[in-house]
Amino acid sequence: MLAMAALSSYVVGCVFLAAMVVVVFKLVTAVRSYKRRRDMYRKFPQDPSHLILGHLLDYPGPDERGLAYQRERTGKYPRSSLAWMLHNPMVIVSHPDTVKGILKTSEPKGERIYNLIRPWVGDGLLTSKGEKWARNRRLLTPAFHFEILKNYVELKNRSADQLLLKFQYASETQKPFRVFANITMFTLDVILKCAMSYETGCQSQGEKHPYVQAVNEMSELMVTRFFQPWFHSDFLYFLTAKGRKFRKNCDYVHKVAEEIIYKRKEKLRKEGLVHVNRSHRRCLDFLDILLTAKDENGNGLTDAEIRDEVDTFLFEGHDTTASAISWALYSIAEHEQIQQRIHEEIDNLMTNKTTSDILWEDLSHLPYLTMVIKEALRLHSPVPFIQRDLTEDTEIDGRMTPAGTMVNIIIYNAHHNPTIWEDSLKFNPDRFLPENVEKRSAYAFVPFSAGPRNCIGQNFAMDEIKIVLARILHRFSIRLDPGHKVEKQESIVMRAQNDIQLMVTDRQS
């Protein structure tokens, strides 16, 4: 018995010793890994940071002060830098060379910020990664073939007709036209009609459509939450009043998406299009393709995947485009000579035409308007930033950066980099003359991102922006309301605090 007890004690001792060896080994490995990562991060230029908070309190906020801070840091660190959010490092890239090094890869979107939007848009193209993202990207790409985009021009013109009635009212009454409020209703109308064949009459429902309100509230809540790392936990956040408000809005937008999907499924079932094959896709819209797409193994998208893609495309397809159109109108209204050149170009295009519509073939005959749009996308950056997570050690600006690092591609900073854009706050469409574009890297101007994870709907959006701006400026002259101050508010998209207000004059009266 004594021998057995001694043996048992010996075995326990050996197990304990082995466990201690494993613990010590893991601890040593963790310390070495920490020191290695710390030494790699120290090689990046960075401001002195607080021991606990890092640079969290240095950022003034997502407004004009924050944008000025971003421009100042970009001037100080024009290629790359490092910032700390508490103990979490973030590499920031703002130069075409360093932006290219990240965007040319298929690295996944950064979980730290995109996890905050996941309860809203699920695991669609915006947030998914790896093989799921690659598969769904392949399945959805046919929805943006130019033959399909051509079919949307008519619908975009009809939505523009309704918007022009609001401009006409502003002209007749000489009341200020509220830009974001009305343009957002227009872009929501367009995306519902074109991509979903769904008619809501939302442009006639006033400025406060519940879907638009929900999106605006969620966007603001998300940005606030990002700068409160202690609420990055869903469990904690959804216990708060703001978290419950966010979830309520999520439930509402999901309900909208599910209603759209249900009605289309019923229509497809009745029309016998459930088993449509790939060769017929050009006559179908985005939602049809979602419902009927099959991969190489004959598998389609699940109900959850379909809803995630609808939620993603409804948001990305209206909110970002509304920001682009609104800020373009702001800059055009601010520059009388530029507006006059646009008027002349559009008037020449419309001469001898029998319709006021902008047709598919007209889109390539608006070169100056296109330059103006691109300069507005640069100056105002409707999508101000994107984020990626490194899955492997990666060289950034000559410095090895460890796997697991969050990289911020701050598009606003890249578009105001003083080493690339002289006098970056000046609105100058000539920056996009062909001879000037040739001198710059393709990664200097990335309003729709770039590389394999670029915006799948960028041609859809550019067509829409050209059509609506041409229709507006063919009929009306615009100027800024002198009594209304315009200031930017940086959110998921670039908004305007208290909107933008225009005074409108009918050119044809």
C-alpha positions as a printed Julia matrix, in Angstrom:
509×3 Matrix{Float64}:
   0.0    0.0     0.0
   2.86   2.33    0.88
   4.48   1.55   -2.44
   1.25   2.29   -4.28
   0.87   5.58   -2.42
   4.45   6.53   -3.19
   3.93   5.68   -6.87
   0.71   7.68   -6.97
   2.42  10.63   -5.32
   5.28  10.33   -7.82
   2.84  10.3   -10.77
   0.99  13.34   -9.42
   4.3   15.1    -8.97
   5.33  14.29  -12.52
   1.99  15.51  -13.89
   2.25  18.71  -11.87
   5.82  19.25  -13.04
   4.83  18.64  -16.67
   1.93  21.06  -16.31
   4.26  23.67  -14.84
   6.7   23.15  -17.73
   3.85  23.68  -20.24
   2.67  26.82  -18.42
   6.18  28.24  -18.23
   6.8   27.37  -21.9
   3.59  29.1   -22.97
   4.35  32.09  -20.78
   7.85  32.42  -22.23
   6.46  32.05  -25.74
   3.82  34.69  -25.06
   6.41  37.11  -23.64
   8.69  36.55  -26.63
   5.77  37.07  -29.01
   4.76  40.25  -27.18
   8.31  41.63  -27.31
   8.6   40.72  -30.99
   5.34  42.48  -31.86
   6.2   45.46  -29.65
   9.57  45.88  -31.36
   7.9   45.69  -34.79
   5.31  48.31  -33.85
   7.96  50.64  -32.42
   9.51  50.95  -35.89
   6.44  52.83  -37.16
   6.35  56.63  -36.73
   3.9   57.57  -33.99
   3.08  60.26  -31.46
   3.8   59.72  -27.75
   0.92  57.78  -26.24
  -0.78  57.41  -22.88
   0.3   54.27  -21.02
  -3.27  52.97  -20.76
  -5.46  54.95  -23.17
  -2.96  55.14  -26.01
  -4.03  57.87  -28.46
  -7.74  57.5   -27.73
  -8.1   60.97  -26.21
  -6.0   62.7   -28.9
  -8.76  62.41  -31.51
 -11.11  65.43  -31.2
 -14.15  63.62  -32.62
 -15.82  62.65  -35.92
 -16.4   66.23  -37.06
 -14.53  69.13  -38.69
 -12.05  69.18  -35.79
 -11.38  65.49  -36.25
 -10.89  65.9   -40.01
  -8.43  68.75  -39.39
  -6.58  66.46  -36.95
  -6.46  63.74  -39.62
  -5.05  66.15  -42.22
  -2.44  67.35  -39.72
  -1.33  63.81  -38.95
  -1.23  62.95  -42.65
   1.06  65.93  -43.23
   3.26  64.76  -40.36
   3.21  61.07  -41.35
   2.38  61.04  -45.1
   3.13  57.36  -45.74
   2.23  55.36  -42.64
   1.96  55.71  -38.89
   0.79  53.84  -35.83
  -1.89  54.74  -33.31
  -2.99  52.95  -30.15
  -6.58  52.45  -29.03
  -6.0   51.44  -25.44
  -3.48  48.6   -25.87
  -4.57  47.79  -29.44
  -2.24  48.98  -32.23
  -3.64  50.31  -35.52
  -1.39  50.89  -38.51
  -2.62  53.82  -40.64
  -1.74  54.03  -44.35
  -2.33  57.23  -46.32
   0.0   57.14  -49.33
  -0.62  55.4   -52.7
   2.36  53.09  -52.12
   1.23  51.94  -48.68
  -2.48  51.91  -49.6
  -1.69  49.72  -52.61
   0.21  47.24  -50.48
  -2.96  46.52  -48.49
  -5.74  46.93  -51.06
  -4.12  44.7   -53.68
  -4.55  41.77  -51.28
  -7.74  39.94  -50.33
  -7.15  40.44  -46.6
 -10.45  40.43  -44.68
 -12.18  43.52  -43.37
 -11.1   44.54  -39.88
 -13.17  42.74  -37.29
 -12.8   45.47  -34.67
 -15.05  47.84  -36.6
 -16.91  45.54  -38.98
 -18.06  43.31  -36.11
 -19.93  46.38  -34.89
 -21.96  46.44  -38.11
 -22.43  42.68  -38.31
 -25.74  42.63  -36.34
 -27.02  44.98  -39.07
 -25.68  43.57  -42.35
 -24.75  40.06  -41.24
 -22.05  38.24  -43.16
 -22.56  39.74  -46.63
 -19.91  40.9   -49.08
 -18.99  43.84  -46.87
 -18.04  41.73  -43.85
 -17.44  38.15  -45.04
 -13.98  36.76  -45.71
 -12.11  33.81  -47.16
 -13.82  31.31  -49.41
 -17.3   32.49  -48.48
 -16.51  36.01  -49.66
 -14.82  34.73  -52.84
 -17.76  32.41  -53.67
 -20.43  35.06  -53.1
 -18.43  37.65  -55.03
 -18.33  35.25  -58.02
 -22.06  34.6   -57.75
 -23.02  38.28  -57.56
 -20.65  39.73  -60.16
 -23.07  38.98  -63.08
 -25.6   41.34  -61.45
 -23.34  44.24  -62.45
 -22.73  43.32  -66.07
 -23.04  46.42  -68.26
 -26.0   44.9   -70.11
 -27.9   44.81  -66.81
 -26.72  48.29  -65.84
 -28.12  49.62  -69.14
 -31.59  48.42  -68.13
 -31.45  50.55  -64.97
 -31.02  53.89  -66.78
 -34.75  54.22  -67.45
 -35.61  53.57  -63.79
 -33.02  56.08  -62.58
 -34.5   58.74  -64.85
 -38.0   58.05  -63.53
 -36.78  58.43  -59.95
 -35.0   61.64  -61.0
 -38.34  62.95  -62.35
 -39.77  62.78  -58.83
 -36.73  64.48  -57.33
 -36.93  67.3   -59.89
 -40.45  68.07  -58.68
 -38.95  68.85  -55.28
 -36.34  71.11  -56.88
 -39.14  72.8   -58.81
 -41.06  73.44  -55.6
 -37.95  74.93  -53.98
 -37.49  77.19  -57.01
 -41.1   78.38  -57.03
 -41.31  79.01  -53.29
 -37.7   80.14  -52.84
 -37.53  77.92  -49.81
 -34.17  76.21  -49.12
 -33.81  72.72  -50.59
 -32.53  70.26  -47.96
 -30.0   68.19  -49.83
 -29.2   65.07  -47.78
 -32.81  64.64  -46.65
 -34.14  64.59  -50.22
 -31.23  62.98  -52.04
 -31.23  60.06  -49.61
 -34.89  59.41  -50.43
 -34.0   59.49  -54.12
 -31.13  56.98  -53.79
 -33.26  54.66  -51.65
 -35.97  54.81  -54.33
 -33.39  53.98  -57.02
 -31.87  51.0   -55.22
 -35.27  49.54  -54.36
 -36.53  49.88  -57.93
 -33.37  48.83  -59.76
 -31.91  46.11  -57.58
 -35.07  44.79  -55.96
 -37.86  45.78  -58.42
 -39.61  47.04  -55.3
 -41.86  50.1   -55.37
 -42.55  51.96  -52.14
 -43.22  55.53  -53.24
 -40.67  56.55  -50.62
 -39.88  59.88  -52.33
 -43.44  61.03  -51.74
 -43.4   60.04  -48.05
 -41.56  63.14  -46.87
 -38.0   63.45  -45.58
 -38.25  61.05  -42.66
 -38.71  57.57  -44.13
 -38.32  55.06  -41.27
 -35.7   53.03  -43.17
 -33.52  56.11  -43.73
 -33.97  57.14  -40.09
 -32.94  53.68  -38.92
 -29.8   53.7   -41.11
 -28.79  57.19  -39.93
 -29.27  56.28  -36.28
 -27.32  53.01  -36.59
 -24.47  54.76  -38.39
 -24.13  57.37  -35.65
 -24.42  54.79  -32.88
 -21.75  52.65  -34.53
 -19.2   55.45  -34.73
 -19.81  56.43  -31.1
 -19.4   52.81  -30.07
 -16.11  52.42  -31.97
 -14.5   55.1   -29.81
 -15.78  53.4   -26.64
 -13.79  50.13  -26.7
 -15.36  49.0   -23.44
 -18.62  48.59  -25.39
 -17.14  46.52  -28.24
 -18.54  43.46  -26.46
 -22.03  42.75  -27.85
 -23.07  41.36  -24.47
 -22.29  44.62  -22.67
 -23.42  46.95  -25.46
 -26.86  45.43  -25.87
 -27.49  45.93  -22.16
 -27.28  49.71  -22.66
 -30.03  52.03  -23.92
 -28.01  52.8   -27.07
 -27.44  49.1   -27.65
 -31.14  48.36  -27.36
 -31.87  51.2   -29.8
 -29.32  49.79  -32.26
 -30.86  46.32  -32.01
 -34.37  47.71  -32.51
 -33.24  49.42  -35.71
 -31.52  46.21  -36.83
 -34.76  44.31  -36.36
 -36.58  46.89  -38.48
 -34.17  46.83  -41.43
 -34.16  43.02  -41.31
 -37.95  43.08  -41.5
 -37.78  45.33  -44.59
 -35.31  42.99  -46.27
 -37.35  39.9   -45.41
 -40.51  41.45  -46.83
 -38.72  42.28  -50.09
 -37.3   38.77  -50.36
 -40.61  37.08  -49.56
 -42.5   39.02  -52.22
 -39.86  38.3   -54.85
 -39.79  34.58  -54.01
 -43.54  34.45  -54.5
 -43.23  36.21  -57.83
 -40.45  33.88  -59.02
 -42.44  30.85  -57.91
 -45.48  31.98  -59.85
 -43.43  32.81  -62.94
 -41.48  29.55  -62.81
 -38.07  31.23  -62.67
 -36.74  29.43  -59.64
 -34.51  27.22  -61.74
 -33.34  29.87  -64.2
 -29.91  29.11  -65.54
 -26.85  31.35  -65.85
 -27.45  32.13  -69.54
 -30.66  34.02  -68.68
 -29.23  36.22  -65.95
 -28.8   39.38  -67.97
 -32.54  40.03  -67.89
 -32.71  39.6   -64.13
 -31.98  42.11  -61.37
 -29.76  41.84  -58.3
 -32.38  40.12  -56.14
 -33.29  37.63  -58.88
 -29.63  36.65  -59.11
 -29.37  36.3   -55.33
 -32.32  33.92  -55.33
 -31.33  31.87  -58.38
 -27.51  31.81  -58.35
 -25.78  28.42  -58.13
 -22.1   27.77  -57.57
 -19.99  25.16  -59.35
 -21.38  22.49  -57.01
 -24.98  23.44  -57.75
 -25.48  25.06  -54.35
 -27.33  28.36  -54.02
 -27.28  30.94  -51.27
 -29.04  30.11  -48.02
 -31.95  32.23  -46.76
 -29.61  33.84  -44.21
 -27.02  34.65  -46.88
 -29.67  36.18  -49.13
 -30.91  38.44  -46.35
 -27.36  39.47  -45.45
 -26.64  40.47  -49.05
 -29.94  42.38  -49.35
 -29.23  44.25  -46.09
 -25.68  45.01  -47.27
 -26.67  46.21  -50.71
 -29.62  48.28  -49.48
 -27.28  50.14  -47.13
 -24.26  50.46  -49.44
 -26.41  51.12  -52.48
 -28.24  54.14  -51.13
 -26.35  55.74  -48.23
 -22.91  56.08  -49.82
 -24.37  57.26  -53.14
 -26.53  59.83  -51.36
 -23.41  61.22  -49.69
 -21.58  61.4   -53.03
 -24.42  63.24  -54.79
 -25.03  65.6   -51.87
 -21.42  66.7   -51.55
 -21.11  67.07  -55.34
 -24.11  69.42  -55.29
 -22.49  71.33  -52.42
 -19.24  71.9   -54.32
 -21.02  72.76  -57.58
 -23.21  75.28  -55.78
 -20.1   76.78  -54.19
 -18.32  77.42  -57.53
 -20.26  79.48  -60.05
 -17.76  79.13  -62.91
 -17.62  75.36  -62.55
 -21.41  75.22  -62.54
 -21.52  77.32  -65.7
 -19.18  74.9   -67.5
 -21.4   71.99  -66.49
 -24.47  73.85  -67.77
 -22.76  74.39  -71.12
 -21.72  70.74  -71.43
 -25.19  69.45  -70.6
 -26.91  72.0   -72.85
 -24.74  70.88  -75.75
 -25.57  67.25  -75.03
 -29.31  67.93  -74.86
 -29.44  69.98  -78.08
 -31.74  68.36  -80.64
 -32.72  65.59  -78.22
 -36.39  64.65  -78.04
 -36.23  63.65  -74.39
 -34.9   65.23  -71.21
 -33.7   61.82  -70.04
 -30.0   61.04  -69.78
 -29.6   57.9   -71.87
 -27.01  55.14  -71.62
 -25.1   56.48  -74.62
 -25.07  59.98  -73.06
 -23.08  58.89  -70.02
 -19.78  58.79  -71.94
 -20.35  62.32  -73.3
 -20.15  64.19  -70.0
 -16.37  64.4   -69.45
 -16.33  67.63  -67.45
 -19.2   66.56  -65.19
 -17.33  63.3   -64.61
 -14.22  65.24  -63.56
 -16.34  67.32  -61.18
 -17.85  64.17  -59.64
 -14.41  62.63  -59.14
 -13.08  65.77  -57.5
 -16.11  65.79  -55.17
 -15.42  62.14  -54.32
 -11.82  63.07  -53.55
 -12.47  66.21  -51.52
 -15.39  64.89  -49.5
 -14.65  61.12  -49.46
 -18.19  59.72  -49.0
 -16.68  56.51  -47.58
 -14.04  58.01  -45.26
 -12.21  54.84  -44.2
 -11.97  51.09  -44.52
 -10.2   48.59  -42.33
  -8.37  45.31  -42.9
  -6.94  42.62  -40.61
  -3.61  41.07  -41.55
  -3.71  37.28  -41.61
   0.04  36.97  -42.07
   3.16  39.01  -41.38
   3.18  41.73  -44.02
   5.68  44.36  -45.08
   4.24  47.88  -44.88
   6.47  50.73  -45.97
   9.6   48.66  -45.41
   8.53  47.5   -41.96
   7.36  43.99  -41.15
   3.96  44.09  -39.52
   2.75  41.05  -37.55
  -0.29  38.97  -38.42
  -3.37  40.04  -36.48
  -2.63  43.75  -36.87
  -5.51  46.05  -37.77
  -4.72  48.34  -40.71
  -6.75  51.51  -41.3
  -6.91  52.7   -44.89
  -8.25  56.19  -44.2
  -9.49  57.23  -47.61
 -10.07  60.81  -46.48
  -6.41  61.06  -45.45
  -5.2   59.52  -48.71
  -7.32  62.02  -50.66
  -5.77  64.92  -48.7
  -2.18  63.69  -48.62
  -0.12  66.86  -49.24
   2.63  64.88  -51.0
   0.09  63.85  -53.67
  -2.6   66.54  -53.71
  -1.37  70.13  -53.72
  -3.7   72.49  -51.83
  -5.91  69.51  -51.02
  -8.85  71.54  -49.64
  -9.28  73.37  -52.94
 -12.0   72.05  -55.27
 -10.25  71.67  -58.62
 -11.77  69.28  -61.21
  -8.71  69.75  -63.45
  -6.92  67.29  -61.18
  -8.79  64.67  -63.21
  -7.76  65.8   -66.66
  -6.34  62.73  -68.45
  -2.8   64.11  -68.47
  -2.95  64.71  -64.71
  -4.44  61.31  -63.94
  -1.6   59.63  -65.84
   0.95  61.18  -63.49
  -0.62  59.66  -60.37
  -0.77  56.18  -58.97
  -4.12  54.44  -59.4
  -4.1   54.07  -55.6
  -4.0   57.84  -54.98
  -7.75  58.08  -55.65
  -9.76  55.21  -54.18
 -13.32  56.39  -53.42
 -14.66  52.89  -54.15
 -11.66  51.12  -52.61
  -9.49  49.16  -55.07
  -8.07  45.72  -55.7
  -9.99  42.43  -55.4
 -12.27  43.74  -52.63
 -13.27  46.93  -54.42
 -16.89  48.09  -54.48
 -18.83  45.7   -56.7
 -21.45  48.39  -57.41
 -19.2   51.31  -58.34
 -20.35  51.51  -61.98
 -23.99  51.37  -60.85
 -23.28  54.27  -58.48
 -21.34  56.39  -60.99
 -24.12  56.02  -63.58
 -26.68  57.11  -61.0
 -24.62  60.12  -59.9
 -24.11  61.31  -63.48
 -27.76  60.89  -64.42
 -29.21  62.75  -61.46
 -26.67  65.61  -61.51
 -27.12  66.1   -65.26
 -30.9   66.11  -64.9
 -30.78  68.62  -62.01
 -28.27  70.98  -63.63
 -30.0   70.9   -67.0
 -33.09  72.38  -65.33
 -31.78  74.4   -62.42
 -29.05  76.68  -61.14
 -28.1   76.2   -57.5
 -26.28  78.21  -54.85
 -25.64  77.67  -51.17
 -28.07  79.11  -48.67
 -25.96  81.95  -47.19
 -27.74  81.69  -43.86
 -26.93  78.02  -43.32
 -23.56  76.75  -42.06
 -22.34  73.44  -43.5
 -20.03  71.23  -41.44
 -18.98  67.66  -42.0
 -19.83  64.77  -39.72
 -17.69  61.67  -40.23
 -19.69  58.48  -39.86
 -19.74  55.24  -41.86
 -20.34  57.7   -44.68
 -19.49  61.41  -44.75
 -22.57  63.36  -43.72
 -23.35  67.0   -43.04
 -24.34  68.21  -39.6
 -27.75  69.85  -39.95
 -27.77  68.99  -43.68
 -26.83  71.16  -46.69
 -29.28  73.78  -47.92
 -29.5   75.11  -51.49
 -31.31  78.0   -53.09
 -32.7   76.89  -56.47
 -33.45  78.83  -59.67
 -35.24  77.34  -62.68
 -33.06  77.87  -65.8
 -35.99  77.21  -68.13
 -38.48  79.71  -66.7
